[in-house]
Structures are given as structure tokens and as C-alpha cells.
Amino acid sequence: MKKIAAIILAGVSTFAVYGFALAGPTDDPKIQKREQNQEKRIQQGEQSGQLTPKEAGRLEAQQTKIKQDEERMKADGKLTKAERKKLKREQNHASKNIYRKKHNEKTMDVK
């Protein structure tokens, strides 16, 4: 009985590892980390008053669009080199927007 349970457990474990291996290439840690950093930059800008609520909302909407694009690209189970390049370009554009909005003349009085 223990032998059968061990065989079943080994089989299930193998399929689980195989499933994670297949899912791995679609997730790019660099893309995920960059999205997190940009979210933090927006939050910091809101808290410091460098971003107005309207500016922060637009920047958040841009981040949401990038995430939606990423999910759409990953829907087929692959994230191609061209798709990664497009996401990087979108993130570069968003990063510039965050910088510009945080350093413009519009600010909120934070007390």
C-alpha cells in the first residue's frame, strides 16, 4: 500500500513540476519587477504630493493597459522576443511619463 502511494505521489509531483516548467517561460521576472517598481513610484508620488490624483489616475491606467497587453500576449502560452520588446517599449514610455508628471509644476499640498 505504501509503495502504491509513493508511486502516485511521485507521478503527481512530476506532473506538477512539468506544469510549472511550461508556465515559467511566459513569466518574465524583469517585466514583473519593473511593473512593481513603477507602481511604487506612482504611490510615492501620490504620497509626497508630486502627483495630483488626476495624474496618478492616468499613470495607473497606463500601467493597467500594459498589464492587459502582457496578459493578452501570454494567452497563447508564449511570450516571444518581439512581445517582450513591445512590453519593454511600453514600460519605457510609462517610466518617462511618471518622471515628467512627478517633476512638473502641478503638485498637491500634503499635510
Secondary structure as GFF3:
##gff-version 3
##sequence-region A 1 111
A	DSSP	alpha_helix	2	23	.	.	.	ID=ss1
A	DSSP	three_ten_helix	24	26	.	.	.	ID=ss2
A	DSSP	alpha_helix	29	48	.	.	.	ID=ss3
A	DSSP	alpha_helix	53	74	.	.	.	ID=ss4
A	DSSP	alpha_helix	81	102	.	.	.	ID=ss5
###
